[in-house]
Amino acid sequence: MSSALSHGPRAVVSLMLMLLTLPALAQTEGLGALREEVAKARQQTPEAFTRLEAAVAQVGVWDARKRGTLAAVAPLFRQLGPQGLWPMVERLAFDTGQAPQPERDSAKLALQVGMIEATGELRDARLLPLWRYLLEGPETRRPARRAAATALAKLESDEAALLLVTLSREPGTRGLTVLRAMGSCRRLTVAQRLAEALAARPEPEVARRVAQALGDIGSAWAWKTPQVKHREEEGAVRRVAAEALVHAWLDYTGDTQRALTQAVLRVDAPETLTLIQSARTRMPEAQRAGLGPLERQVLDNPLR
């Protein structure tokens, strides 16, 4: 800045404009490659874009018939198959407002969330810049941010795990939204971040959400599914999750403690009973019996 000042007011203005545009440049970093893929798809499979528009036209009807706050329209876009990927990416990343849109605001949000969910299920690593763009964008609404965080988590790559950990440290609901989705990224670094969040003993509602994410990330059943990409981390992930849940168990009551219990049972780590016994030895004698109910449920785990 001092160098710019020495070159006069015009140089200062130029520098300030550059600094102001840096966030926008950072936000769109990596989207250029996606734009090229969209252009290629428009040439090779133009019919896929037509099919997407036909699906979009149905969103308003689904929205009018919804029973909850948001119509679950992802099935409309799943049926497009892999060819629907780049038409949906175009809508999500490069829509200039010219494409036909549903009339109601709730339908517009349902459209965005539905496309994010459908593309996220394809687990395409090339879409990481898109998920980052949506998660960092100030205009992305909470349901869409939650869906984008889940889509990012499903990539399970080193880059996705690092980005999730970084974004989870944002204050308020932005960070919490990412924490809730991190259970879909079965990586050790992510499990350690969730354990760290629970070790801070947050308020009960936050603890309940983190417990659910730990139950997801360590789920004994989920680790058996073919989508898991890093099976070598299973033992460490499940142990970290179980240890965090067991250590937090006596610090909460009611619904939060029940969520912790359910997560412990879902993880079903081989070391769980040892972890309970170890935690008991570090407690004052008067408190040791408190872990008895959890121990009995682990021994009688109905999910096993």
C-alpha positions as CSV (number, residue, x, y, z in Angstrom):
1,M,0.0,0.0,0.0
2,S,2.8,2.4,0.8
3,S,4.3,1.8,-2.7
4,A,0.9,2.6,-4.2
5,L,0.6,5.7,-2.1
6,S,3.9,6.9,-3.6
7,H,2.4,6.6,-7.1
8,G,-0.6,8.8,-6.4
9,P,-4.4,8.5,-5.9
10,R,-5.0,6.6,-9.2
11,A,-2.7,3.8,-8.0
12,V,-4.4,3.6,-4.7
13,V,-7.8,3.3,-6.3
14,S,-6.5,0.5,-8.6
15,L,-5.1,-1.4,-5.6
16,M,-8.3,-1.0,-3.7
17,L,-10.4,-2.3,-6.6
18,M,-8.0,-5.3,-6.9
19,L,-8.4,-6.1,-3.2
20,L,-12.2,-5.8,-3.4
21,T,-12.3,-8.3,-6.3
22,L,-10.1,-10.9,-4.7
23,P,-12.9,-12.6,-2.7
24,A,-14.9,-13.0,-6.0
25,L,-11.9,-14.4,-7.8
26,A,-11.3,-16.8,-5.0
27,Q,-14.9,-17.9,-4.9
28,T,-15.0,-18.8,-8.6
29,E,-11.5,-20.4,-8.6
30,G,-11.8,-23.8,-10.3
31,L,-15.2,-23.2,-12.0
32,G,-13.5,-22.6,-15.4
33,A,-12.9,-26.3,-15.9
34,L,-16.6,-27.0,-15.1
35,R,-17.7,-24.4,-17.6
36,E,-15.6,-26.2,-20.3
37,E,-17.3,-29.5,-19.4
38,V,-20.7,-27.9,-19.6
39,A,-19.9,-26.5,-23.1
40,K,-18.6,-29.9,-24.2
41,A,-21.7,-31.6,-22.9
42,R,-23.9,-29.1,-24.8
43,Q,-22.3,-30.2,-28.0
44,Q,-22.2,-33.9,-27.3
45,T,-25.5,-34.5,-25.5
46,P,-27.9,-31.6,-26.1
47,E,-30.8,-33.8,-25.4
48,A,-29.7,-34.0,-21.7
49,F,-30.3,-30.3,-21.3
50,T,-33.8,-30.6,-22.8
51,R,-34.6,-33.4,-20.4
52,L,-33.4,-31.3,-17.5
53,E,-35.7,-28.5,-18.5
54,A,-38.6,-30.9,-18.6
55,A,-37.8,-32.0,-15.0
56,V,-37.5,-28.4,-13.9
57,A,-41.0,-27.7,-15.3
58,Q,-42.4,-30.3,-12.8
59,V,-40.8,-28.7,-9.7
60,G,-43.7,-26.2,-9.3
61,V,-46.2,-29.0,-9.2
62,W,-44.3,-30.9,-6.6
63,D,-43.9,-27.8,-4.6
64,A,-47.6,-27.1,-4.6
65,R,-48.3,-30.6,-3.3
66,K,-45.6,-30.6,-0.6
67,R,-46.4,-31.4,3.0
68,G,-43.3,-30.1,4.7
69,T,-41.4,-26.8,4.3
70,L,-39.5,-28.0,1.3
71,A,-40.5,-30.3,-1.6
72,A,-38.2,-33.2,-2.0
73,V,-37.6,-33.0,-5.7
74,A,-34.3,-34.8,-6.0
75,P,-36.0,-37.9,-7.6
76,L,-36.9,-35.8,-10.6
77,F,-33.2,-35.2,-11.2
78,R,-31.8,-38.6,-10.2
79,Q,-33.8,-40.2,-13.1
80,L,-31.8,-38.1,-15.5
81,G,-28.8,-40.4,-14.8
82,P,-25.1,-39.5,-15.4
83,Q,-26.0,-37.4,-18.5
84,G,-27.9,-35.0,-16.3
85,L,-24.7,-34.0,-14.4
86,W,-23.5,-31.1,-16.6
87,P,-26.9,-29.6,-17.3
88,M,-27.4,-29.5,-13.6
89,V,-23.9,-28.0,-13.0
90,E,-24.7,-25.3,-15.5
91,R,-27.9,-24.4,-13.6
92,L,-26.1,-24.4,-10.2
93,A,-23.0,-22.6,-11.1
94,F,-23.6,-20.5,-14.2
95,D,-27.3,-19.6,-14.3
96,T,-27.6,-15.9,-15.3
97,G,-31.3,-15.9,-14.6
98,Q,-32.3,-16.5,-18.2
99,A,-33.3,-20.1,-17.8
100,P,-37.0,-20.8,-16.9
101,Q,-37.6,-20.9,-13.1
102,P,-40.5,-21.9,-10.9
103,E,-42.6,-19.0,-9.8
104,R,-42.7,-19.6,-6.0
105,D,-39.7,-18.9,-3.9
106,S,-40.1,-22.2,-2.1
107,A,-40.0,-24.0,-5.4
108,K,-36.9,-22.2,-6.5
109,L,-35.1,-23.3,-3.3
110,A,-36.4,-26.9,-3.8
111,L,-35.1,-26.9,-7.3
112,Q,-31.6,-25.8,-6.1
113,V,-31.5,-28.3,-3.2
114,G,-32.8,-31.1,-5.4
115,M,-30.2,-30.6,-8.1
116,I,-27.4,-30.4,-5.4
117,E,-28.6,-33.7,-3.9
118,A,-28.8,-35.5,-7.2
119,T,-25.4,-34.3,-8.4
120,G,-23.8,-34.9,-5.0
121,E,-24.9,-38.6,-5.1
122,L,-22.8,-39.0,-8.2
123,R,-19.7,-38.4,-6.0
124,D,-17.8,-36.7,-8.9
125,A,-14.5,-35.3,-7.6
126,R,-14.5,-32.7,-10.3
127,L,-17.4,-30.9,-8.6
128,L,-15.4,-29.9,-5.5
129,P,-15.0,-26.3,-6.8
130,L,-18.8,-26.1,-7.2
131,W,-19.4,-27.2,-3.6
132,R,-16.8,-24.8,-2.3
133,Y,-18.4,-22.0,-4.4
134,L,-21.9,-22.7,-2.9
135,L,-20.6,-23.1,0.7
136,E,-18.6,-19.9,0.6
137,G,-21.2,-17.9,-1.2
138,P,-23.0,-15.4,1.0
139,E,-26.3,-15.8,-0.9
140,T,-26.5,-19.6,-0.5
141,R,-29.5,-20.4,1.7
142,R,-29.2,-22.8,4.6
143,P,-30.9,-25.9,3.1
144,A,-28.8,-25.5,-0.1
145,R,-25.6,-25.0,2.0
146,R,-26.5,-28.2,4.0
147,A,-26.9,-30.2,0.8
148,A,-23.7,-28.8,-0.7
149,A,-21.8,-29.7,2.5
150,T,-23.2,-33.3,2.3
151,A,-22.2,-33.5,-1.4
152,L,-18.7,-32.3,-0.5
153,A,-18.4,-34.8,2.3
154,K,-19.4,-37.7,0.0
155,L,-16.3,-37.1,-2.1
156,E,-14.1,-38.4,0.9
157,S,-11.0,-37.0,-0.8
158,D,-8.1,-35.4,1.1
159,E,-9.1,-32.0,-0.4
160,A,-12.7,-32.4,0.6
161,A,-11.8,-33.4,4.2
162,L,-9.5,-30.4,4.6
163,L,-12.1,-28.0,3.2
164,L,-14.8,-29.5,5.5
165,V,-12.6,-29.1,8.6
166,T,-11.8,-25.5,7.6
167,L,-15.4,-24.5,6.9
168,S,-16.6,-26.2,10.1
169,R,-14.7,-23.6,12.2
170,E,-16.8,-20.7,10.8
171,P,-18.9,-19.1,13.5
172,G,-22.6,-19.6,14.0
173,T,-25.0,-21.6,11.8
174,R,-22.5,-21.7,8.9
175,G,-20.0,-23.8,10.8
176,L,-22.7,-25.9,12.4
177,T,-24.3,-26.7,9.0
178,V,-20.9,-28.2,7.9
179,L,-20.4,-30.1,11.2
180,R,-23.8,-31.8,10.7
181,A,-22.8,-33.0,7.2
182,M,-19.3,-34.2,8.1
183,G,-20.6,-37.6,9.1
184,S,-20.8,-38.4,5.4
185,C,-17.0,-38.0,5.0
186,R,-15.5,-41.1,6.5
187,R,-12.0,-39.9,7.0
188,L,-9.9,-39.8,10.1
189,T,-9.2,-36.1,10.0
190,V,-12.9,-35.4,9.9
191,A,-13.6,-37.8,12.8
192,Q,-11.0,-36.0,14.8
193,R,-12.5,-32.6,14.1
194,L,-16.0,-33.9,15.2
195,A,-14.4,-35.3,18.4
196,E,-12.8,-31.9,19.0
197,A,-16.2,-30.2,18.6
198,L,-17.8,-32.5,21.1
199,A,-14.9,-32.3,23.5
200,A,-15.7,-28.5,23.8
201,R,-19.0,-29.6,25.4
202,P,-21.2,-27.3,23.3
203,E,-24.8,-26.6,24.2
204,P,-27.1,-29.7,24.1
205,E,-28.6,-29.0,20.6
206,V,-25.2,-28.7,19.0
207,A,-23.9,-31.7,20.9
208,R,-26.8,-33.7,19.7
209,R,-26.0,-32.8,16.1
210,V,-22.4,-33.6,16.5
211,A,-23.2,-36.9,18.1
212,Q,-25.4,-37.8,15.1
213,A,-22.5,-36.9,12.8
214,L,-20.1,-39.1,14.8
215,G,-22.7,-41.9,14.6
216,D,-22.7,-41.4,10.8
217,I,-19.0,-41.3,10.3
218,G,-18.3,-44.3,12.5
219,S,-21.4,-46.4,11.5
220,A,-20.4,-50.1,11.5
221,W,-23.0,-50.6,8.8
222,A,-21.9,-47.7,6.6
223,W,-18.3,-48.9,6.6
224,K,-19.5,-52.1,4.9
225,T,-21.1,-50.3,1.9
226,P,-19.2,-50.1,-1.5
227,Q,-19.2,-46.2,-1.5
228,V,-16.5,-46.1,1.2
229,K,-13.2,-45.0,-0.3
230,H,-10.7,-45.3,2.6
231,R,-11.3,-48.6,4.3
232,E,-7.8,-48.5,5.8
233,E,-9.1,-45.8,8.1
234,E,-12.1,-47.7,9.5
235,G,-10.6,-48.9,12.8
236,A,-9.2,-45.5,13.7
237,V,-12.3,-43.6,12.7
238,R,-14.6,-45.8,14.7
239,R,-12.4,-45.7,17.7
240,V,-12.1,-41.9,17.6
241,A,-15.9,-41.6,17.3
242,A,-16.6,-44.1,20.1
243,E,-14.1,-42.5,22.5
244,A,-15.5,-39.0,21.9
245,L,-19.1,-40.2,22.5
246,V,-18.3,-42.2,25.6
247,H,-16.4,-39.4,27.2
248,A,-19.2,-37.0,26.6
249,W,-22.0,-39.3,27.8
250,L,-22.3,-38.3,31.4
251,D,-22.1,-34.6,30.6
252,Y,-25.5,-34.6,29.0
253,T,-29.0,-35.7,29.8
254,G,-32.3,-36.2,28.1
255,D,-32.5,-36.2,24.3
256,T,-28.8,-35.3,23.9
257,Q,-27.7,-38.3,26.0
258,R,-30.1,-40.5,24.0
259,A,-28.5,-39.3,20.8
260,L,-25.0,-40.1,22.3
261,T,-26.2,-43.6,23.2
262,Q,-27.7,-44.2,19.7
263,A,-24.4,-43.0,18.1
264,V,-22.3,-45.3,20.4
265,L,-24.5,-48.3,19.3
266,R,-24.3,-47.4,15.6
267,V,-20.5,-47.1,15.7
268,D,-20.2,-50.3,17.7
269,A,-16.4,-50.1,17.9
270,P,-14.7,-53.2,19.2
271,E,-13.0,-51.1,21.9
272,T,-16.2,-49.6,23.3
273,L,-16.4,-51.6,26.5
274,T,-12.7,-51.0,27.2
275,L,-13.3,-47.3,26.6
276,I,-16.2,-47.3,29.1
277,Q,-14.1,-49.1,31.7
278,S,-11.2,-46.8,31.2
279,A,-13.4,-43.7,31.6
280,R,-14.8,-45.2,34.8
281,T,-11.4,-45.6,36.4
282,R,-10.7,-41.9,35.9
283,M,-13.9,-40.9,37.7
284,P,-14.5,-40.3,41.4
285,E,-15.9,-43.5,42.9
286,A,-19.3,-41.9,43.5
287,Q,-19.8,-41.3,39.7
288,R,-18.6,-44.7,38.4
289,A,-22.0,-46.3,38.4
290,G,-23.3,-43.6,36.1
291,L,-21.8,-45.4,33.1
292,G,-23.7,-48.6,33.9
293,P,-26.7,-47.9,31.7
294,L,-24.5,-47.2,28.7
295,E,-22.4,-50.3,29.3
296,R,-25.5,-52.5,29.5
297,Q,-26.9,-51.1,26.2
298,V,-23.5,-51.8,24.5
299,L,-23.5,-55.4,25.8
300,D,-27.1,-55.8,24.5
301,N,-26.7,-53.7,21.3
302,P,-29.9,-54.3,19.3
303,L,-28.2,-52.9,16.1
304,R,-25.5,-55.6,16.1
